[in-house]
Amino acid sequence: MRIFVLPAVIGVCALLAIAMLTLPGWDRPPAQSVQKGYRGLGMVQVDNPRTQAKLAAVNQVPEEPWPLEVADPETTAADIYENVPVLGHLPAEQFDRLMAAVTEWVSPEQGCEYCHNAQNYAEEGLYTKTVSRLMFQMTQYVNAEWSENHVAPSGVTCYTCHRGQPVPQYIWFEQPVETGGGFAGNRTGQNMPGYEVAFASLPNDPFTPFLDGDQNIRVIPTNALPVDQVQLLTKQGEWTYGLMMHVSDGLGVNCTYCHNTRSFFAWDQSTPQRTNAWYGIRMVRELNNSFLGPLQPVYPPNRLGPTGDAPKA
């Protein structure tokens, strides 16, 4: 009997090793850590060189189409082209360069025809042209109104979200309410691990309450014995942890990037990055409410979510 024990143990260990290396969320060694706060507080930032290298690679800004040289700043895009209400004030040479860059950022395979009728570029027939026009306005708004609190000094462009794809990879929709029988009832997506919450057993739609609605991002109540708010606070706590897992996974950092583990809720003991994140969450919420959500009537049915809402950031 002993003859078969060792191979069986080796086989089980090999299967476990393969599973651990391929399971979502598992990050094999080596890991490196940096102490960010006073010793004994657990203020250590842990990351993996491979993960950081992948993040750096996907965040490389594409090369510019050609150097910007405006020989005639007085001639604007509106002087040459028809129907350019948002960017018509740009010098024509700068406008041409921007359109070439946007084509590469958003629709490198489809080309200009993704938004324009090749026979008449001024025509309004394609819904993508209406959407892109509002996206230009949204980008201008972000760079003008959120530069001080969140996006400075680099600002944002179409590439920030699109990365060479007509539809950005990271969008979300509201999810239908689960109405199953049994004790659990509406699980709000809980115990259904998804990439949205780094495959944790948390509600996998923390976006609707925080990035579309105005729910408080909170785990600890602000008043003693909030008996009338226990259910809401529990949901807020679960949603909060789900959103924090999403942010942590997206940035490639752990909780101590923004928080002090001695007291997660205390602002006076948090890092400066927490303030930046606070503004960033509210910026995304404003963009969803003011720009992206209102586009719902413009999209064809196949671009809408299961409940009929527009894609959001």
Residue pairs with C-beta under 8 A, 6 or more apart in sequence:
20 26
20 28
21 28
24 193
24 195
24 199
25 198
25 199
27 48
27 51
29 48
30 48
30 49
31 46
31 47
31 48
32 46
32 47
32 48
32 49
33 44
33 45
33 46
33 47
34 44
34 45
35 43
35 44
36 43
36 44
36 45
36 256
36 271
37 43
37 256
37 260
41 260
41 261
41 262
42 256
42 261
42 262
43 256
43 260
43 261
44 256
45 253
45 254
45 256
45 257
46 254
47 252
47 253
47 254
51 252
52 252
55 252
58 163
61 159
62 101
62 104
62 105
62 159
64 97
64 101
65 97
65 100
65 101
65 104
66 97
66 100
68 93
68 94
68 97
69 93
70 91
70 93
70 94
71 93
72 91
72 92
72 93
73 91
74 91
75 91
75 92
76 88
76 89
76 90
76 91
76 92
76 95
77 84
77 87
77 88
77 89
77 90
77 91
77 92
77 95
78 84
78 88
78 89
79 92
80 92
81 88
81 92
81 95
81 121
81 122
82 121
82 122
83 122
83 124
84 95
85 133
86 133
86 136
86 137
86 140
87 95
87 98
87 136
90 98
99 112
101 157
102 132
102 158
103 111
103 112
103 114
104 164
105 157
105 158
105 159
105 162
105 163
105 164
106 114
106 132
106 158
106 162
106 164
106 165
106 166
107 114
107 115
107 166
108 164
110 166
112 118
112 121
114 126
114 128
114 166
115 126
115 128
115 129
115 132
116 123
116 126
116 129
117 123
117 125
117 126
124 130
127 298
127 299
127 300
128 166
130 295
130 298
131 295
131 298
131 299
134 291
134 295
135 158
135 291
137 291
138 287
138 291
138 292
139 156
139 157
139 158
141 291
142 151
142 155
142 156
142 283
142 287
143 151
143 155
143 156
146 279
146 283
147 155
149 276
149 279
149 283
150 276
150 279
150 280
150 283
151 283
161 168
161 170
161 313
162 168
163 169
167 303
167 311
168 311
168 313
170 250
170 313
171 311
171 312
171 313
172 196
172 205
172 207
172 211
172 311
172 312
173 304
173 305
173 306
173 307
173 309
173 311
173 312
174 205
174 208
174 212
174 305
174 306
174 307
174 309
175 189
175 204
175 205
175 208
175 305
175 306
175 307
176 306
176 307
177 186
178 186
178 187
178 188
178 189
179 185
179 186
180 186
180 187
188 203
188 205
188 235
188 238
189 203
189 204
189 205
190 201
190 202
190 203
190 204
190 238
191 201
192 204
193 199
193 200
193 201
193 204
194 204
195 249
196 204
196 205
196 206
196 207
196 242
196 246
197 203
197 204
197 206
197 241
197 242
197 243
197 245
197 246
198 245
198 246
198 248
198 249
200 241
200 242
200 245
202 238
202 241
202 242
202 245
203 235
203 238
203 239
203 242
204 242
205 242
206 239
206 240
206 242
206 243
206 246
207 243
207 312
209 215
209 235
209 236
209 239
210 217
210 239
210 240
210 243
210 281
210 285
211 243
211 281
211 284
211 285
211 288
211 312
211 313
212 285
212 288
212 289
212 293
212 312
214 285
215 236
215 239
216 236
217 236
217 239
217 240
217 243
217 281
218 233
218 236
218 237
218 240
218 265
219 236
219 237
219 240
219 241
219 264
219 265
220 265
221 229
221 233
226 233
243 281
244 255
247 277
248 254
248 255
248 257
251 257
255 261
255 264
256 271
257 271
257 273
258 270
258 271
258 273
258 274
258 277
259 270
259 271
259 274
260 266
260 269
260 270
260 271
262 269
263 269
267 274
284 313
287 313
288 312
288 313
292 310
292 311
292 312
292 313
293 309
293 310
293 312
294 310
295 310
296 304
296 308
296 309
296 310
299 310
299 311
303 310
303 311
304 310
304 311
305 311
